[in-house]
Amino acid sequence: MSDIYRSEAGRRLLHEQYRKALEAWPVDHEQLRVPTPEGETFVIASGPATAPPLVLFHGSGSNSAQWIGWISDLAASFRVYAIDMIGEPGFSPPSRPPLSSDRYAVWLDAVLDFLGLDRVSVMGYSLGGWLALDYATRRPGRVERLSLSCPAGVGRQKKGFLLKAMLLSPLGRWGRRRSVTGVLGPGLSTLEPAVATSIVEQVLAVSKHYRFRTDELPVFDDRALRRLTMPLHVLVGELDVMMDSAETKRRLEAAAPHATVRLLPGIGHFVPPHPAAELEFLTSTGQG
């Protein structure tokens, strides 16, 4: 297993930044270390212990600090478990099993079993959306509801943004910053300028010290998508340069007619926090 960090100093830097970010976690919480076949997995548990369980999966090159802007609203209604995905720059192991294997589902079985959770609602963003779909298609009986933003693994992965990033890279920090903002898209402009700047700076730091996955994400076939019989709510950005959002919408609506799939105009791969919309879906009793 190759190291997911470019250097030990880089690993320490990103972990220290993560620790500082968690100091700003706005609600009471527990930081848990869960034994699994892939190693000790880091989980942040927030909200009333007796509330319905909700699991959060962050995106690629990220960790559970991604949910700081959401957690106050979500933890008011749920016992929320933010899980650091294995092989990503959080506090879970650097293990990266083959994405086409069942090892991610087995890993999550171990996490949920340790936490005593038989059935959960799940939120996932980007790579976390892929992870949520992978688990829901393999273990549909354990997923109560599924809420996704810009999920990978349904629509075609686009390659054009990589070429643009390569062309901008020789232009130094300006070029790298321009590349990051181009990938994230116009949704950044809806945030406070300081927050948007912080997100861009964090992505730049991760890009400098972390090795992103290079293997192509498996695409779920129609047979797998038809297993998504649970209530399903999906948001995709119309201007996403990484995923074919129109294809994601078309395929999910065809395979899971009960799903609600919204194509967000003027939004790219970064979908701004929208906890009110998520809570409306997650706390409802119907299919969508």
Phi and psi in degrees as a GROMACS rama.xvg file:
@    title "Ramachandran Plot"
@    xaxis  label "Phi"
@    yaxis  label "Psi"
@TYPE xy
-74.045  153.239  SER-2
-69.4782  135.974  ASP-3
-82.1773  -7.9519  ILE-4
-107.72  151.492  TYR-5
-76.9917  -20.6322  ARG-6
-161.073  160.76  SER-7
-65.5126  -36.8615  GLU-8
-63.2202  -39.4122  ALA-9
-64.7497  -41.127  GLY-10
-59.7363  -47.2277  ARG-11
-61.6699  -40.7158  ARG-12
-62.849  -48.4885  LEU-13
-65.707  -37.1609  LEU-14
-67.9427  -37.4428  HIS-15
-66.8387  -39.2946  GLU-16
-62.4612  -38.5277  GLN-17
-65.5876  -43.9777  TYR-18
-58.7739  -43.2671  ARG-19
-65.11  -38.7087  LYS-20
-62.4901  -39.657  ALA-21
-69.3533  -20.1016  LEU-22
-65.05  -20.4604  GLU-23
-95.4771  6.24805  ALA-24
-56.2198  120.077  TRP-25
-83.7052  -1.69167  PRO-26
-129.813  160.606  VAL-27
-59.2077  141.805  ASP-28
-158.04  167.35  HIS-29
-118.09  140.704  GLU-30
-104.822  116.426  GLN-31
-111.511  148.073  LEU-32
-117.617  112.866  ARG-33
-107.195  124.213  VAL-34
-71.3995  134.101  PRO-35
-144.256  168.087  THR-36
-61.2489  -21.0071  PRO-37
-95.6348  -1.18152  GLU-38
118.429  177.978  GLY-39
-72.5713  119.807  GLU-40
-100.855  137.338  THR-41
-92.3455  129.646  PHE-42
-135.391  136.328  VAL-43
-108.199  119.791  ILE-44
-106.873  126.114  ALA-45
-134.665  156.684  SER-46
93.1324  169.931  GLY-47
-60.4647  135.948  PRO-48
-63.0115  -24.1163  ALA-49
-93.4859  -1.81826  THR-50
-77.302  160.476  ALA-51
-59.592  143.606  PRO-52
-80.6373  139.251  PRO-53
-133.744  126.759  LEU-54
-105.713  136.989  VAL-55
-116.195  133.389  LEU-56
-120.616  119.193  PHE-57
-77.3123  178.341  HIS-58
-90.5951  -178.207  GLY-59
-66.9753  143.581  SER-60
67.2217  25.4046  GLY-61
-137.582  -170.001  SER-62
-156.193  -171.017  ASN-63
-71.6205  -8.79763  SER-64
-61.1241  -18.8356  ALA-65
-56.2662  -25.6283  GLN-66
-95.1268  6.58961  TRP-67
-57.9499  -37.2766  ILE-68
-74.8858  -10.7159  GLY-69
-106.247  -28.1256  TRP-70
-64.5199  -33.458  ILE-71
-59.8915  -44.3005  SER-72
-70.4978  -44.4619  ASP-73
-67.106  -40.4806  LEU-74
-72.4046  -11.6902  ALA-75
-73.3349  -21.8972  ALA-76
-118.367  -14.8092  SER-77
-135.559  159.278  PHE-78
-87.6396  107.105  ARG-79
-99.9581  130.654  VAL-80
-116.67  103.375  TYR-81
-88.8964  117.112  ALA-82
-107.874  126.169  ILE-83
-74.0889  120.416  ASP-84
-70.1696  140.658  MET-85
-63.471  146.877  ILE-86
79.3957  10.1228  GLY-87
-122.084  166.167  GLU-88
-79.9648  54.6541  PRO-89
-115.665  -147.483  GLY-90
-104.883  9.4391  PHE-91
-86.9211  169.517  SER-92
-62.4954  156.655  PRO-93
-78.4947  6.3746  PRO-94
-58.0372  133.655  SER-95
-130.111  81.4097  ARG-96
-62.5079  160.841  PRO-97
-55.1057  132.51  PRO-98
-66.5728  -21.6333  LEU-99
-83.8835  -4.84841  SER-100
-87.429  175.558  SER-101
-93.7327  11.2014  ASP-102
-70.3192  -26.8037  ARG-103
-68.9932  -39.4812  TYR-104
-66.2313  -40.6298  ALA-105
-64.1203  -40.9174  VAL-106
-59.5927  -46.1403  TRP-107
-70.1433  -32.9354  LEU-108
-54.5749  -45.5447  ASP-109
-64.1159  -40.612  ALA-110
-63.3157  -50.8658  VAL-111
-65.3972  -39.688  LEU-112
-62.0406  -43.4207  ASP-113
-62.3887  -37.7053  PHE-114
-80.3861  -6.15989  LEU-115
74.0186  33.0276  GLY-116
-109.302  113.566  LEU-117
-83.752  -35.4148  ASP-118
-147.784  132.074  ARG-119
-137.619  155.124  VAL-120
-86.7172  151.846  SER-121
-135.207  135.941  VAL-122
-116.866  138.325  MET-123
-146.665  145.106  GLY-124
-121.258  128.132  TYR-125
56.9925  -113.566  SER-126
-60.5913  -35.5647  LEU-127
-64.4977  -29.7909  GLY-128
-67.8804  -39.5336  GLY-129
-61.3063  -45.4365  TRP-130
-60.7577  -42.3755  LEU-131
-62.8681  -42.1644  ALA-132
-66.7869  -42.3778  LEU-133
-58.1951  -44.9033  ASP-134
-69.277  -42.8184  TYR-135
-66.4388  -32.4666  ALA-136
-77.9625  -26.5774  THR-137
-90.4275  -30.2738  ARG-138
-131.051  57.3608  ARG-139
-58.7551  -27.6306  PRO-140
-70.1386  -13.5597  GLY-141
-100.823  -2.24887  ARG-142
-111.844  116.243  VAL-143
-77.0379  -51.5879  GLU-144
-144.227  154.965  ARG-145
-133.859  119.276  LEU-146
-123.365  118.431  SER-147
-126.72  147.355  LEU-148
-124.704  123.749  SER-149
46.664  52.5756  CYS-150
-68.5964  141.032  PRO-151
-84.1068  161.617  ALA-152
94.7294  3.07945  GLY-153
-118.015  -62.8816  VAL-154
-83.5348  161.991  GLY-155
-59.7601  138.102  ARG-156
-76.4878  130.154  GLN-157
-87.4371  150.026  LYS-158
-112.386  -15.0153  LYS-159
-60.0167  -34.7404  GLY-160
-65.0351  -29.2299  PHE-161
-66.6853  -42.4174  LEU-162
-62.1975  -43.4115  LEU-163
-62.683  -40.7253  LYS-164
-62.3  -40.2289  ALA-165
-64.0798  -37.636  MET-166
-70.9413  -32.3301  LEU-167
-83.9028  -24.9089  LEU-168
-55.6122  -42.611  SER-169
-64.9212  -10.0854  PRO-170
-85.9822  13.0034  LEU-171
76.7296  -155.281  GLY-172
-60.4369  -38.4508  ARG-173
-59.3318  -45.2392  TRP-174
-64.2926  -42.767  GLY-175
-65.2422  -40.5709  ARG-176
-64.8586  -40.8946  ARG-177
-63.4347  -37.8794  ARG-178
-63.7685  -44.7115  SER-179
-63.8119  -47.1412  VAL-180
-65.3162  -31.6087  THR-181
-67.5558  -39.4686  GLY-182
-69.1811  -45.4464  VAL-183
-67.8556  -38.6144  LEU-184
92.469  -176.174  GLY-185
-64.8925  -15.7614  PRO-186
-59.0391  -25.069  GLY-187
-59.8272  -33.3839  LEU-188
-70.0748  -11.2769  SER-189
-82.9256  -9.13485  THR-190
-93.7701  164.745  LEU-191
-60.119  139.266  GLU-192
-52.3326  -39.9101  PRO-193
-65.6312  -37.2348  ALA-194
-68.4556  -44.95  VAL-195
-61.2549  -42.1841  ALA-196
-63.1879  -40.8804  THR-197
-62.104  -40.5333  SER-198
-63.9253  -45.7055  ILE-199
-63.3618  -43.6248  VAL-200
-63.3479  -37.8306  GLU-201
-66.2221  -42.0618  GLN-202
-62.8473  -39.7701  VAL-203
-63.5586  -41.4166  LEU-204
-64.8929  -43.1341  ALA-205
-62.799  -44.3875  VAL-206
-60.7981  -30.6907  SER-207
-76.1237  -34.3514  LYS-208
-113.924  -5.37417  HIS-209
-124.499  145.338  TYR-210
-97.8237  108.886  ARG-211
-66.6655  155.602  PHE-212
-62.171  138.655  ARG-213
-109.748  -13.9771  THR-214
-75.7309  142.67  ASP-215
-72.7224  137.767  GLU-216
-70.1266  133.842  LEU-217
-60.4284  142.847  PRO-218
-96.7565  130.318  VAL-219
-71.8868  130.201  PHE-220
-79.9248  172.005  ASP-221
-62.4669  -34.7805  ASP-222
-62.2793  -42.6397  ARG-223
-65.5933  -43.4392  ALA-224
-64.5353  -28.7596  LEU-225
-70.1191  -11.4396  ARG-226
-78.6603  -7.2324  ARG-227
-81.3413  71.9706  LEU-228
-87.7092  -10.8263  THR-229
-74.8877  159.296  MET-230
-53.4682  135.162  PRO-231
-136.835  126.333  LEU-232
-128.381  122.784  HIS-233
-132.045  134.113  VAL-234
-115.531  131.262  LEU-235
-132.906  143.275  VAL-236
-84.4126  129.752  GLY-237
-58.4798  -31.8398  GLU-238
-103.741  20.5457  LEU-239
-61.5134  122.686  ASP-240
-90.5696  -5.20504  VAL-241
-100.575  -35.6492  MET-242
-124.526  148.328  MET-243
-80.5012  94.5814  ASP-244
-66.3725  -37.2217  SER-245
-63.0747  -39.4425  ALA-246
-69.001  -38.4836  GLU-247
-57.8486  -46.979  THR-248
-62.6472  -47.0825  LYS-249
-62.164  -46.5815  ARG-250
-69.0987  -41.3388  ARG-251
-67.1232  -41.1335  LEU-252
-66.5214  -32.3213  GLU-253
-73.7416  -41.4824  ALA-254
-82.1909  -30.6227  ALA-255
-131.278  78.5995  ALA-256
-58.3047  -20.829  PRO-257
-78.4583  -11.049  HIS-258
-70.4962  149.629  ALA-259
-105.104  114.631  THR-260
-122.789  116.799  VAL-261
-110.033  127.871  ARG-262
-93.6279  112.226  LEU-263
-86.1771  115.687  LEU-264
-68.581  142.008  PRO-265
71.9823  13.4198  GLY-266
-119.414  140.209  ILE-267
-101.289  -137.966  GLY-268
-75.3138  -27.7677  HIS-269
-86.6177  118.313  PHE-270
-102.696  117.675  VAL-271
-59.4383  152.813  PRO-272
-53.8462  135.9  PRO-273
-143.486  56.3916  HIS-274
-59.3379  -30.422  PRO-275
-63.725  -42.9596  ALA-276
-65.8605  -39.9503  ALA-277
-65.55  -42.7457  GLU-278
-64.5521  -36.8419  LEU-279
-59.4102  -42.1235  GLU-280
-72.4507  -47.8144  PHE-281
-67.2446  -26.9567  LEU-282
-99.1864  -2.15058  THR-283
-76.5497  167.24  SER-284
-107.186  -8.09776  THR-285
-92.5134  -167.816  GLY-286
-78.18  -25.0309  GLN-287
